[in-house]
Amino acid sequence: MEILILNTLHFDLTAATAKVFLRRYLKAASADLTLAFLSSYLAELTLQEYSFIQYPPSLVAAAAVFLALRTLGREPWVSFDFGPPF
């Protein structure tokens, strides 16, 4: 049904890529150019490896930013302290 509506209204949608998510995550991390370039490089490396096709682009982008932050010796922009399970 949604496809019919979009086609009727002539909306051309494309699939979201890791680059789209990378822009959003870098903005959330208040990234500088070094972090942006390293994250982009790491995300692009996954394009050469077929086994990464199983991961959604949002996960690839998040992992690239996380790895770039850790490589540069910075803390991640999110906290991993979830507290007690109950």
C-alpha atoms as a printed R data frame, in Angstrom:
   type eleno elety resid chain resno      x       y      z
1  ATOM     1    CA   MET     A     1  0.000   0.000  0.000
2  ATOM     2    CA   GLU     A     2  2.769   2.450  0.896
3  ATOM     3    CA   ILE     A     3  4.560   1.722 -2.356
4  ATOM     4    CA   LEU     A     4  1.416   2.494 -4.330
5  ATOM     5    CA   ILE     A     5  0.994   5.837 -2.570
6  ATOM     6    CA   LEU     A     6  4.645   6.757 -3.053
7  ATOM     7    CA   ASN     A     7  4.547   5.819 -6.719
8  ATOM     8    CA   THR     A     8  1.334   7.805 -7.236
9  ATOM     9    CA   LEU     A     9  2.912  10.887 -5.637
10 ATOM    10    CA   HIS     A    10  6.130  10.328 -7.656
11 ATOM    11    CA   PHE     A    11  8.359  10.065 -4.605
12 ATOM    12    CA   ASP     A    12 11.738   8.579 -5.447
13 ATOM    13    CA   LEU     A    13 13.219   7.059 -2.318
14 ATOM    14    CA   THR     A    14 16.630   5.487 -2.062
15 ATOM    15    CA   ALA     A    15 18.019   3.016  0.389
16 ATOM    16    CA   ALA     A    16 19.830   4.471  3.366
17 ATOM    17    CA   THR     A    17 23.566   3.848  3.285
18 ATOM    18    CA   ALA     A    18 26.148   3.876  6.035
19 ATOM    19    CA   LYS     A    19 27.194   7.353  4.896
20 ATOM    20    CA   VAL     A    20 23.753   8.768  5.745
21 ATOM    21    CA   PHE     A    21 23.888   7.335  9.242
22 ATOM    22    CA   LEU     A    22 27.532   8.343  9.607
23 ATOM    23    CA   ARG     A    23 26.637  12.010  9.108
24 ATOM    24    CA   ARG     A    24 24.023  11.840 11.854
25 ATOM    25    CA   TYR     A    25 26.271   9.992 14.293
26 ATOM    26    CA   LEU     A    26 29.183  12.372 13.711
27 ATOM    27    CA   LYS     A    27 26.903  15.290 14.396
28 ATOM    28    CA   ALA     A    28 25.776  13.639 17.645
29 ATOM    29    CA   ALA     A    29 29.416  13.077 18.614
30 ATOM    30    CA   SER     A    30 30.359  16.717 17.840
31 ATOM    31    CA   ALA     A    31 33.063  15.352 15.580
32 ATOM    32    CA   ASP     A    32 36.079  17.221 14.269
33 ATOM    33    CA   LEU     A    33 37.628  16.562 10.864
34 ATOM    34    CA   THR     A    34 40.019  13.896 12.155
35 ATOM    35    CA   LEU     A    35 37.185  11.858 13.638
36 ATOM    36    CA   ALA     A    36 35.019  12.388 10.558
37 ATOM    37    CA   PHE     A    37 37.708  11.253  8.126
38 ATOM    38    CA   LEU     A    38 38.731   8.239 10.200
39 ATOM    39    CA   SER     A    39 35.098   7.165 10.665
40 ATOM    40    CA   SER     A    40 34.426   7.542  6.965
41 ATOM    41    CA   TYR     A    41 37.538   5.519  6.115
42 ATOM    42    CA   LEU     A    42 36.550   2.725  8.490
43 ATOM    43    CA   ALA     A    43 33.016   2.620  7.100
44 ATOM    44    CA   GLU     A    44 34.375   2.481  3.542
45 ATOM    45    CA   LEU     A    45 36.614  -0.451  4.438
46 ATOM    46    CA   THR     A    46 33.495  -2.537  5.023
47 ATOM    47    CA   LEU     A    47 32.542  -2.071  1.359
48 ATOM    48    CA   GLN     A    48 35.492  -4.222  0.342
49 ATOM    49    CA   GLU     A    49 34.538  -7.151  2.539
50 ATOM    50    CA   TYR     A    50 31.531  -9.168  1.419
51 ATOM    51    CA   SER     A    51 30.868 -10.558  4.899
52 ATOM    52    CA   PHE     A    52 29.771  -7.106  6.114
53 ATOM    53    CA   ILE     A    53 26.674  -7.213  3.884
54 ATOM    54    CA   GLN     A    54 24.799  -8.966  6.691
55 ATOM    55    CA   TYR     A    55 24.993  -5.886  8.940
56 ATOM    56    CA   PRO     A    56 22.596  -2.963  8.579
57 ATOM    57    CA   PRO     A    57 24.141   0.343  7.467
58 ATOM    58    CA   SER     A    58 23.226   1.983 10.780
59 ATOM    59    CA   LEU     A    59 25.284  -0.599 12.674
60 ATOM    60    CA   VAL     A    60 28.258  -0.223 10.327
61 ATOM    61    CA   ALA     A    61 28.207   3.551 10.807
62 ATOM    62    CA   ALA     A    62 27.889   3.302 14.584
63 ATOM    63    CA   ALA     A    63 30.742   0.799 14.747
64 ATOM    64    CA   ALA     A    64 32.924   3.026 12.541
65 ATOM    65    CA   VAL     A    65 32.392   6.053 14.789
66 ATOM    66    CA   PHE     A    66 32.922   3.987 17.925
67 ATOM    67    CA   LEU     A    67 36.144   2.459 16.605
68 ATOM    68    CA   ALA     A    68 37.407   5.849 15.425
69 ATOM    69    CA   LEU     A    69 36.740   7.361 18.845
70 ATOM    70    CA   ARG     A    70 38.574   4.515 20.571
71 ATOM    71    CA   THR     A    71 41.469   4.717 18.091
72 ATOM    72    CA   LEU     A    72 41.881   8.428 18.779
73 ATOM    73    CA   GLY     A    73 41.796   7.772 22.522
74 ATOM    74    CA   ARG     A    74 38.473   9.495 23.099
75 ATOM    75    CA   GLU     A    75 35.483   8.320 25.060
76 ATOM    76    CA   PRO     A    76 32.333   7.160 23.242
77 ATOM    77    CA   TRP     A    77 29.465   9.641 23.163
78 ATOM    78    CA   VAL     A    78 27.093   7.187 24.842
79 ATOM    79    CA   SER     A    79 27.270   5.521 28.225
80 ATOM    80    CA   PHE     A    80 27.245   1.749 28.463
81 ATOM    81    CA   ASP     A    81 26.200   1.631 32.127
82 ATOM    82    CA   PHE     A    82 22.763   0.037 31.992
83 ATOM    83    CA   GLY     A    83 22.535  -0.571 35.717
84 ATOM    84    CA   PRO     A    84 21.247  -3.705 37.414
85 ATOM    85    CA   PRO     A    85 19.098  -6.061 35.317
86 ATOM    86    CA   PHE     A    86 16.067  -5.792 37.647
